[in-house]
Amino acid sequence: MIKKMAAAFRCRCSVDCQLSLLSGLNLYHALCDNVSVYSCGQEQLDEMLKGGLYSNEFTEIVGTIGSGKSQFCLAFVATLIANTNGRVLFIDTTGSFSVFRVAEILLAKHSTFEMKQVSALLARTLFVGTLRFQARLRGMQDMMRTAMKLRDLAKCYNLCVLAVNNGVEKENGDLQPSLGSCAQLLRSARSDCTASVRFSIDAQGLVLPCSGE
Protein backbone atom coordinates (compact mmCIF):
# COMPACT_ATOMS: atom_id res chain seq x y z
CA MET A 1 0.00 0.00 0.00
CA ILE A 2 2.83 2.40 0.91
CA LYS A 3 4.65 1.65 -2.36
CA LYS A 4 1.48 2.40 -4.31
CA MET A 5 1.14 5.73 -2.49
CA ALA A 6 4.76 6.65 -3.25
CA ALA A 7 4.24 5.83 -6.92
CA ALA A 8 1.15 8.03 -7.00
CA PHE A 9 3.23 11.01 -5.82
CA ARG A 10 5.78 10.70 -8.65
CA CYS A 11 6.30 13.87 -10.66
CA ARG A 12 4.54 13.87 -14.06
CA CYS A 13 6.36 16.81 -15.66
CA SER A 14 8.09 14.47 -18.15
CA VAL A 15 8.61 10.77 -18.70
CA ASP A 16 12.31 11.15 -17.84
CA CYS A 17 11.81 13.00 -14.56
CA GLN A 18 12.92 10.92 -11.56
CA LEU A 19 11.62 13.36 -8.95
CA SER A 20 9.21 11.78 -6.47
CA LEU A 21 7.52 13.06 -3.34
CA LEU A 22 7.71 11.15 -0.08
CA SER A 23 4.98 11.01 2.50
CA GLY A 24 5.62 11.73 6.16
CA LEU A 25 5.34 8.00 6.84
CA ASN A 26 8.09 7.26 4.31
CA LEU A 27 10.36 9.86 5.91
CA TYR A 28 9.65 8.49 9.39
CA HIS A 29 10.59 4.94 8.37
CA ALA A 30 13.74 6.21 6.62
CA LEU A 31 14.77 8.05 9.79
CA CYS A 32 14.12 5.01 11.99
CA ASP A 33 16.19 2.83 9.66
CA ASN A 34 19.19 5.16 9.99
CA VAL A 35 19.09 5.88 13.74
CA SER A 36 21.14 3.70 16.08
CA VAL A 37 20.56 3.33 19.82
CA TYR A 38 23.60 2.75 22.04
CA SER A 39 23.27 1.14 25.44
CA CYS A 40 24.70 2.90 28.50
CA GLY A 41 25.59 -0.48 29.96
CA GLN A 42 22.88 -0.42 32.63
CA GLU A 43 19.34 -1.64 31.96
CA GLN A 44 17.66 0.90 34.27
CA LEU A 45 19.52 3.79 32.66
CA ASP A 46 18.64 2.54 29.19
CA GLU A 47 15.00 2.25 30.19
CA MET A 48 15.00 5.80 31.55
CA LEU A 49 16.56 7.08 28.31
CA LYS A 50 14.11 5.12 26.13
CA GLY A 51 16.68 2.61 24.99
CA GLY A 52 19.94 4.47 25.52
CA LEU A 53 21.74 7.27 23.70
CA TYR A 54 20.67 7.88 20.10
CA SER A 55 22.64 8.67 16.99
CA ASN A 56 21.47 11.72 15.05
CA GLU A 57 21.05 13.50 18.40
CA PHE A 58 22.89 15.93 20.66
CA THR A 59 22.62 14.79 24.29
CA GLU A 60 23.72 16.93 27.24
CA ILE A 61 24.54 15.64 30.71
CA VAL A 62 24.36 18.19 33.51
CA GLY A 63 25.36 17.94 37.15
CA THR A 64 27.34 19.44 39.97
CA ILE A 65 31.05 18.77 40.44
CA GLY A 66 31.60 15.22 41.68
CA SER A 67 28.14 14.00 40.67
CA GLY A 68 29.48 11.26 38.37
CA LYS A 69 29.25 12.90 34.94
CA SER A 70 32.77 11.93 33.86
CA GLN A 71 32.36 8.39 35.19
CA PHE A 72 29.16 8.04 33.16
CA CYS A 73 31.03 9.09 30.02
CA LEU A 74 33.97 6.75 30.64
CA ALA A 75 31.60 3.85 31.34
CA PHE A 76 29.66 4.66 28.17
CA VAL A 77 32.88 4.69 26.14
CA ALA A 78 33.82 1.28 27.56
CA THR A 79 30.38 -0.15 26.76
CA LEU A 80 30.37 1.29 23.25
CA ILE A 81 33.76 -0.01 22.13
CA ALA A 82 33.15 -3.41 23.75
CA ASN A 83 29.72 -4.02 22.20
CA THR A 84 29.92 -2.28 18.81
CA ASN A 85 32.39 -1.62 16.02
CA GLY A 86 32.07 2.11 16.61
CA ARG A 87 34.84 4.61 17.19
CA VAL A 88 34.96 7.30 19.88
CA LEU A 89 36.26 10.87 19.75
CA PHE A 90 36.68 12.17 23.31
CA ILE A 91 37.25 15.94 23.51
CA ASP A 92 38.42 16.69 27.04
CA THR A 93 38.24 20.28 28.31
CA THR A 94 38.68 19.47 32.01
CA GLY A 95 41.35 16.77 32.17
CA SER A 96 38.85 14.11 33.23
CA PHE A 97 39.67 11.48 30.59
CA SER A 98 41.62 8.47 31.81
CA VAL A 99 42.51 5.62 29.47
CA PHE A 100 43.46 3.56 32.54
CA ARG A 101 39.96 4.04 33.97
CA VAL A 102 38.34 2.88 30.71
CA ALA A 103 40.63 -0.16 30.72
CA GLU A 104 39.71 -0.87 34.36
CA ILE A 105 35.99 -0.77 33.51
CA LEU A 106 36.47 -3.08 30.53
CA LEU A 107 38.43 -5.64 32.56
CA ALA A 108 35.98 -5.48 35.48
CA LYS A 109 32.85 -5.90 33.34
CA HIS A 110 34.31 -8.48 30.96
CA SER A 111 36.21 -11.04 33.00
CA THR A 112 37.19 -12.99 29.87
CA PHE A 113 39.00 -10.02 28.33
CA GLU A 114 42.77 -10.01 28.25
CA MET A 115 44.87 -6.86 28.24
CA LYS A 116 45.69 -7.42 24.56
CA GLN A 117 41.98 -7.31 23.70
CA VAL A 118 41.49 -4.20 25.81
CA SER A 119 44.37 -2.45 24.04
CA ALA A 120 42.78 -3.26 20.67
CA LEU A 121 39.47 -1.78 21.82
CA LEU A 122 41.12 1.35 23.21
CA ALA A 123 42.78 1.90 19.83
CA ARG A 124 39.32 2.88 18.54
CA THR A 125 39.19 5.82 20.98
CA LEU A 126 40.71 9.13 19.89
CA PHE A 127 41.50 11.54 22.71
CA VAL A 128 41.83 15.31 22.18
CA GLY A 129 43.49 17.26 25.00
CA THR A 130 42.36 20.30 26.93
CA LEU A 131 44.33 23.45 26.22
CA ARG A 132 43.21 24.33 22.73
CA PHE A 133 39.53 23.96 23.48
CA GLN A 134 39.68 25.74 26.82
CA ALA A 135 41.03 28.82 25.06
CA ARG A 136 38.12 28.82 22.62
CA LEU A 137 35.12 28.11 24.77
CA ARG A 138 34.53 31.46 26.45
CA GLY A 139 31.16 32.99 27.09
CA MET A 140 27.60 31.97 26.33
CA GLN A 141 27.82 32.77 22.62
CA ASP A 142 30.82 30.49 22.10
CA MET A 143 29.15 27.72 24.08
CA MET A 144 25.96 27.99 22.05
CA ARG A 145 27.87 28.14 18.76
CA THR A 146 29.82 25.02 19.66
CA ALA A 147 26.71 23.18 20.85
CA MET A 148 24.83 24.01 17.64
CA LYS A 149 27.76 22.82 15.52
CA LEU A 150 27.83 19.55 17.45
CA ARG A 151 24.09 19.15 16.96
CA ASP A 152 24.45 19.78 13.21
CA LEU A 153 27.30 17.24 13.00
CA ALA A 154 25.13 14.68 14.78
CA LYS A 155 22.35 15.12 12.25
CA CYS A 156 24.58 15.40 9.18
CA TYR A 157 26.73 12.33 9.91
CA ASN A 158 24.29 10.35 12.08
CA LEU A 159 26.56 10.65 15.12
CA CYS A 160 25.80 10.13 18.78
CA VAL A 161 27.07 13.35 20.38
CA LEU A 162 27.29 13.44 24.17
CA ALA A 163 28.21 16.72 25.89
CA VAL A 164 28.92 17.27 29.58
CA ASN A 165 28.22 20.51 31.40
CA ASN A 166 28.28 21.73 34.97
CA GLY A 167 25.00 23.00 36.32
CA VAL A 168 24.30 26.55 37.42
CA GLU A 169 22.05 27.42 40.34
CA LYS A 170 18.91 29.41 39.63
CA GLU A 171 17.48 32.01 42.01
CA ASN A 172 15.15 29.42 43.55
CA GLY A 173 18.04 27.02 44.17
CA ASP A 174 17.19 24.60 41.35
CA LEU A 175 19.92 23.31 39.06
CA GLN A 176 19.85 24.08 35.35
CA PRO A 177 22.28 23.43 32.45
CA SER A 178 25.09 25.93 31.95
CA LEU A 179 23.52 26.83 28.61
CA GLY A 180 20.40 27.85 30.52
CA SER A 181 17.31 28.73 28.51
CA CYS A 182 19.43 28.83 25.33
CA ALA A 183 19.50 25.03 25.46
CA GLN A 184 15.86 25.08 24.34
CA LEU A 185 17.15 25.79 20.83
CA LEU A 186 18.95 22.44 20.82
CA ARG A 187 16.01 20.33 21.89
CA SER A 188 15.18 17.26 19.87
CA ALA A 189 11.71 15.85 19.40
CA ARG A 190 12.15 13.46 22.31
CA SER A 191 10.18 14.24 25.46
CA ASP A 192 11.71 15.48 28.69
CA CYS A 193 13.09 12.87 31.05
CA THR A 194 11.53 13.16 34.50
CA ALA A 195 12.61 9.78 35.91
CA SER A 196 15.60 9.24 38.18
CA VAL A 197 18.01 6.38 38.85
CA ARG A 198 20.26 5.95 41.90
CA PHE A 199 23.78 4.69 41.28
CA SER A 200 27.18 4.24 42.87
CA ILE A 201 30.63 4.08 41.29
CA ASP A 202 33.09 1.20 41.52
CA ALA A 203 35.60 -0.61 39.30
CA GLN A 204 32.84 -1.49 36.80
CA GLY A 205 31.82 2.14 36.36
CA LEU A 206 28.26 3.01 37.30
CA VAL A 207 26.58 0.40 39.48
CA LEU A 208 22.85 0.47 40.05
CA PRO A 209 21.13 -1.20 43.02
CA CYS A 210 19.02 -4.26 42.33
CA SER A 211 15.33 -3.58 41.78
CA GLY A 212 14.52 -5.19 45.09
CA GLU A 213 16.82 -2.91 47.09
C-alpha positions as CSV (number, residue, x, y, z in Angstrom):
1,M,0.0,0.0,0.0
2,I,2.8,2.4,0.9
3,K,4.6,1.6,-2.4
4,K,1.5,2.4,-4.3
5,M,1.1,5.7,-2.5
6,A,4.8,6.7,-3.3
7,A,4.2,5.8,-6.9
8,A,1.1,8.0,-7.0
9,F,3.2,11.0,-5.8
10,R,5.8,10.7,-8.6
11,C,6.3,13.9,-10.7
12,R,4.5,13.9,-14.1
13,C,6.4,16.8,-15.7
14,S,8.1,14.5,-18.2
15,V,8.6,10.8,-18.7
16,D,12.3,11.1,-17.8
17,C,11.8,13.0,-14.6
18,Q,12.9,10.9,-11.6
19,L,11.6,13.4,-8.9
20,S,9.2,11.8,-6.5
21,L,7.5,13.1,-3.3
22,L,7.7,11.1,-0.1
23,S,5.0,11.0,2.5
24,G,5.6,11.7,6.2
25,L,5.3,8.0,6.8
26,N,8.1,7.3,4.3
27,L,10.4,9.9,5.9
28,Y,9.6,8.5,9.4
29,H,10.6,4.9,8.4
30,A,13.7,6.2,6.6
31,L,14.8,8.1,9.8
32,C,14.1,5.0,12.0
33,D,16.2,2.8,9.7
34,N,19.2,5.2,10.0
35,V,19.1,5.9,13.7
36,S,21.1,3.7,16.1
37,V,20.6,3.3,19.8
38,Y,23.6,2.7,22.0
39,S,23.3,1.1,25.4
40,C,24.7,2.9,28.5
41,G,25.6,-0.5,30.0
42,Q,22.9,-0.4,32.6
43,E,19.3,-1.6,32.0
44,Q,17.7,0.9,34.3
45,L,19.5,3.8,32.7
46,D,18.6,2.5,29.2
47,E,15.0,2.2,30.2
48,M,15.0,5.8,31.6
49,L,16.6,7.1,28.3
50,K,14.1,5.1,26.1
51,G,16.7,2.6,25.0
52,G,19.9,4.5,25.5
53,L,21.7,7.3,23.7
54,Y,20.7,7.9,20.1
55,S,22.6,8.7,17.0
56,N,21.5,11.7,15.1
57,E,21.0,13.5,18.4
58,F,22.9,15.9,20.7
59,T,22.6,14.8,24.3
60,E,23.7,16.9,27.2
61,I,24.5,15.6,30.7
62,V,24.4,18.2,33.5
63,G,25.4,17.9,37.1
64,T,27.3,19.4,40.0
65,I,31.0,18.8,40.4
66,G,31.6,15.2,41.7
67,S,28.1,14.0,40.7
68,G,29.5,11.3,38.4
69,K,29.3,12.9,34.9
70,S,32.8,11.9,33.9
71,Q,32.4,8.4,35.2
72,F,29.2,8.0,33.2
73,C,31.0,9.1,30.0
74,L,34.0,6.8,30.6
75,A,31.6,3.8,31.3
76,F,29.7,4.7,28.2
77,V,32.9,4.7,26.1
78,A,33.8,1.3,27.6
79,T,30.4,-0.2,26.8
80,L,30.4,1.3,23.2
81,I,33.8,0.0,22.1
82,A,33.1,-3.4,23.8
83,N,29.7,-4.0,22.2
84,T,29.9,-2.3,18.8
85,N,32.4,-1.6,16.0
86,G,32.1,2.1,16.6
87,R,34.8,4.6,17.2
88,V,35.0,7.3,19.9
89,L,36.3,10.9,19.7
90,F,36.7,12.2,23.3
91,I,37.3,15.9,23.5
92,D,38.4,16.7,27.0
93,T,38.2,20.3,28.3
94,T,38.7,19.5,32.0
95,G,41.4,16.8,32.2
96,S,38.9,14.1,33.2
97,F,39.7,11.5,30.6
98,S,41.6,8.5,31.8
99,V,42.5,5.6,29.5
100,F,43.5,3.6,32.5
101,R,40.0,4.0,34.0
102,V,38.3,2.9,30.7
103,A,40.6,-0.2,30.7
104,E,39.7,-0.9,34.4
105,I,36.0,-0.8,33.5
106,L,36.5,-3.1,30.5
107,L,38.4,-5.6,32.6
108,A,36.0,-5.5,35.5
109,K,32.8,-5.9,33.3
110,H,34.3,-8.5,31.0
111,S,36.2,-11.0,33.0
112,T,37.2,-13.0,29.9
113,F,39.0,-10.0,28.3
114,E,42.8,-10.0,28.2
115,M,44.9,-6.9,28.2
116,K,45.7,-7.4,24.6
117,Q,42.0,-7.3,23.7
118,V,41.5,-4.2,25.8
119,S,44.4,-2.5,24.0
120,A,42.8,-3.3,20.7
121,L,39.5,-1.8,21.8
122,L,41.1,1.4,23.2
123,A,42.8,1.9,19.8
124,R,39.3,2.9,18.5
125,T,39.2,5.8,21.0
126,L,40.7,9.1,19.9
127,F,41.5,11.5,22.7
128,V,41.8,15.3,22.2
129,G,43.5,17.3,25.0
130,T,42.4,20.3,26.9
131,L,44.3,23.5,26.2
132,R,43.2,24.3,22.7
133,F,39.5,24.0,23.5
134,Q,39.7,25.7,26.8
135,A,41.0,28.8,25.1
136,R,38.1,28.8,22.6
137,L,35.1,28.1,24.8
138,R,34.5,31.5,26.4
139,G,31.2,33.0,27.1
140,M,27.6,32.0,26.3
141,Q,27.8,32.8,22.6
142,D,30.8,30.5,22.1
143,M,29.2,27.7,24.1
144,M,26.0,28.0,22.0
145,R,27.9,28.1,18.8
146,T,29.8,25.0,19.7
147,A,26.7,23.2,20.8
148,M,24.8,24.0,17.6
149,K,27.8,22.8,15.5
150,L,27.8,19.6,17.4
151,R,24.1,19.2,17.0
152,D,24.5,19.8,13.2
153,L,27.3,17.2,13.0
154,A,25.1,14.7,14.8
155,K,22.4,15.1,12.2
156,C,24.6,15.4,9.2
157,Y,26.7,12.3,9.9
158,N,24.3,10.3,12.1
159,L,26.6,10.6,15.1
160,C,25.8,10.1,18.8
161,V,27.1,13.4,20.4
162,L,27.3,13.4,24.2
163,A,28.2,16.7,25.9
164,V,28.9,17.3,29.6
165,N,28.2,20.5,31.4
166,N,28.3,21.7,35.0
167,G,25.0,23.0,36.3
168,V,24.3,26.5,37.4
169,E,22.1,27.4,40.3
170,K,18.9,29.4,39.6
171,E,17.5,32.0,42.0
172,N,15.2,29.4,43.6
173,G,18.0,27.0,44.2
174,D,17.2,24.6,41.4
175,L,19.9,23.3,39.1
176,Q,19.8,24.1,35.3
177,P,22.3,23.4,32.4
178,S,25.1,25.9,32.0
179,L,23.5,26.8,28.6
180,G,20.4,27.9,30.5
181,S,17.3,28.7,28.5
182,C,19.4,28.8,25.3
183,A,19.5,25.0,25.5
184,Q,15.9,25.1,24.3
185,L,17.1,25.8,20.8
186,L,18.9,22.4,20.8
187,R,16.0,20.3,21.9
188,S,15.2,17.3,19.9
189,A,11.7,15.8,19.4
190,R,12.2,13.5,22.3
191,S,10.2,14.2,25.5
192,D,11.7,15.5,28.7
193,C,13.1,12.9,31.1
194,T,11.5,13.2,34.5
195,A,12.6,9.8,35.9
196,S,15.6,9.2,38.2
197,V,18.0,6.4,38.9
198,R,20.3,6.0,41.9
199,F,23.8,4.7,41.3
200,S,27.2,4.2,42.9
201,I,30.6,4.1,41.3
202,D,33.1,1.2,41.5
203,A,35.6,-0.6,39.3
204,Q,32.8,-1.5,36.8
205,G,31.8,2.1,36.4
206,L,28.3,3.0,37.3
207,V,26.6,0.4,39.5
208,L,22.8,0.5,40.1
209,P,21.1,-1.2,43.0
210,C,19.0,-4.3,42.3
211,S,15.3,-3.6,41.8
212,G,14.5,-5.2,45.1
213,E,16.8,-2.9,47.1
